[in-house]
Amino acid sequence: MIDRLIIAVANQKGGVGKTTTAINLGAALADQGQPVTVIDLDPQGNASTGLGIDPADRSPNSYDLLIGDATLAGASRPTSIPRLSIVPATADLSSAELDIAGRPRRTHLLSDQLRAAAQGVVLIDCPPALGLLTINAMVAAESIVVPLQAEFYALEGLSQLMLTIRQVRQTANPALRIEGVLLTMSDNRNNLSAQVEADARSTLGDLVFQTVIPRNVRVSESPSHALPVTSYDPASKGSIAYRNLAAELLARHSKERVHG
């Protein structure tokens, strides 16, 4: 098991599977015995909804955590999945960037809250932008999972994200690394998905997870039932893929401990 690992799930492009990955990777890791906390850092609050947190029950939340009005333990609440907790989000996060812009450690606020308190795996679901919220996640994180939709121009959109990661390394978090690039919404019935995967592996090599997340209707349906796909339909292709991703992640860190 992983003692502590903080992962930002980030890509400035929307609709690539960030929230889906945060929810389902978190649930799959929890199913394998790993304590997991998802931090919903997206003002849309989709991870909170997808894990069954009622909008009326989202205080304290990730905004309170960010500005220091709540601790990680105080803002976390259990979900229906054993060992999986979430720090929910509300629309208050929409104003967070303005609210924290004048603070002296505005890029380190989340890091200050997490670095001492985090245990197990923490997955930060970032908004689809490279603003102060995502920067806070990158400064707090040890690594980044980058969901990449298997579509035309997918790789071209990575350049700005890579530049931002490089800047964060140079200025605030030199240990930040890419955990892996995750190909999502892949359809093995068309040539485009296969070509995108081949291009990604050719360009990025071992940075690309071996696991590929297929386009799967069960994955799309599960949030409306406030469940991860691993609980909604454990036998579905999407569920199997996220369990494989969790196993791949755990295996990587097991090897690191052995060789470290």
N, C-alpha and C positions, 0 to 999 in steps of 0.2 A: 504494500500500500504506500501511497505518497503521503509523506508527513505534511508538506505544505507546498503548494504550487498555485500561483496566481496567473491566470491566463485571460488576456483580453481577446474577445472574438470581434474582429474588426475588419471592415472594408467600407470605404466611403460611398460605395455604390449601394443603393437600396435594392431589395428584392433578390439578394443572392443567397439567403439562407442563414443569416447571422443568428436571429432569434431561434429559428428552428434548430440550429446546431447547438446553441447554448442550452436549450431545454432538453434536447434528446441526448446529447453527449453527457450532460449532467445526470440525467435519469439512468443512462446506461452505466455510468461509473458508479452511481449509488447502488444499482442492482448488483454490481460486482463487489460490494462491500466498502466502497470508498465514500467517506463523508464529503459532501459537495454543497457549496453555497453558490447560487446564481445571484449576481448583482445586476438588476435591471437598470441600466443607465440610459435607456432610450425613453424620451418623454411620451412616446406612444404607449408605453407600458404593455407591449404585447407579450413579453415573457411572463409578466405577472398574471395576465389574463389566461395565458396558455397553461399556467400551473395552478389555476383555480383560485387566485386571490381576488376576492370581491373588491371593487373600487372603493367601497365604504370602509374597507379594512386595510388601508395602505398607509397608515401613519403609526409610527415613524416609517420613513422610506429612504430611498437612495439620495434624495435631495437633503434630507436631514443629516444623513451620514456624511455627505460631501461637505456641508458647511459646518460640521462639528456639533450639531445639536443632538446627535444620536451616535451610539457606538455600533460596531458591527453586530455584536451579540444582541443589542437592544432593537436593532432595525430588522434582524432576521426573523423569519417565521417559518414553521414547518409546512411542508406540502403533503399531499396524499401519498407521496413516494417516500418510503423509509430512507433516512440518511440524506434526503435532499431538502435543503432550505432555500429560501429566496428573500432577498431584500427588494421589495417591490418599488415600482416607479409610479409617479403621477405626473400630470401636466405641469406641476410646479417646476419640473426640470427644464421646461422650455425657457424659463427666465434665468436659469442657473448661470449661464455664461455671462450675462450682464451683471448678475449679483456678485460673482466672484472675480470679475475682471480687474478690480482695483486692489485685490488682496495681494500681500507681498509674496506668498507662496501659492499663487493661484493654480499652478500646474502640479503641485505636490499635495493638494488637499486630500485626495483619495489615498495616496500613498501613506500619508501620515496616519490615516485611520486604519489601514490594512496591514502594514508591514509588521506591526507588533501583535496584532490580534488575529490574523488569518490562520486558520488550521485546515488541513485537508486540501481539497481542490476548490479554488474560487474561480468561477467563470464570469467575466464581466461582459454583458451584452451591450455593445456600444451602439450609439446612434449612427445613421448613415451620413456621416459628415466628419471632417477632420478638424473640428473645433475644440474648444477647451474641455468638453466632456471626454472626448476620445483621447485627447492628450493626457488628461488626468488618469485615464485607464492605462495608457501606455507607460506612464511614469510609475504607476503602482505595480504593473505586471512584471513577471519574470519572462513571459513569452507571449506570443500572439498566434492565434489560429486565424487564418485568412480564408473564409469561404469564397470560392470562385465558381460562379455559374458557368456551366459548359455551354457557352454561347459565343457568337462572333464578337471580336474585339475584347474578349474577356481579359487577355493578358495585357492589352494596352492600358487598361484602367488601373493596373497594379503600380504603375510608375510613380504616381503621386503618393500612394500609400507607402511605398518603399522609401521615398524621399523623406516623408514625415518620420518614419521609423529611424532613419539615419540621423535626422536632426535631434530626435529624442535621445538617441544613444550619445550624441556628441555633447548635449547640454544638460541632461537630467538623469539618464538611466543607462549607463554604459553597458550594463549586463543584459539589457533587453535583447531577445533573440526571437526569431520566427520559429514557433513550435512546428508549424506545418501549414501548407496550403491544401485546402480541402476542396476537391471538385464536387460540386453539388448539382442537383437537378439534371443528372446525366441520363440520356436516353440512348440505350445501346441499339435502338432500331434505326437511328439516323447517323449518317457519316460525320456530321458536324461535331457531335459529342466526342466521337473517337478522335477526330482531328485536333480538337481543343485539348484533350487529354494527352495526345502524343506531343503537341507543341509545348504544353506545360511541363511534361516530364523531360523533354529535350532542353528546355530553357532553364528550368529550376532544379532538375535532378532530384536528389533525395529530400529536398524541401517539400515535395508533394507527397502527401499521405498515400500509402498503398490503397487504403480504403477509398472507394468512390461512392457517393450518396446518389442513389438513382432517383429519377422522377417517379413519385409513388403517391397514388391518391390517398392512401392511409395516412401518410405524413401530412398531407394537406388538410385532411378531415380532423385529425386529432385535436388541434387547438380549440375547435368549436365544442369539444367535449371536455375541455379543461384538463386534458391528459397528454403526457408525452406519448409518442407512437409506440414506445416500448411497453406501455401499459394498455393503450387503446387496441392495438393489434400486434401482440408479441411475435406472431409468425410472419408478418408482412416483410417485404423486401427492405423497406425503409428501416424497420425495427432491427432486422438482422445487420444492416449496414452500420447503424449507429452503435450496436453492440460490438461489431468488429472494430470500429474506430476507437471505442473505449479500450478494448483489449490492446490495440496497437499503441495507444498512448501509454497505457500502463507498462507494456513491454519495453518501450523506449526508456522509461524512467527506471525500470528495474535494471536494465543494462547500465544506465548511468551510475546507479548506486554501486553495482558490482565493480565497474571500472574506475569509479571515483575514489 
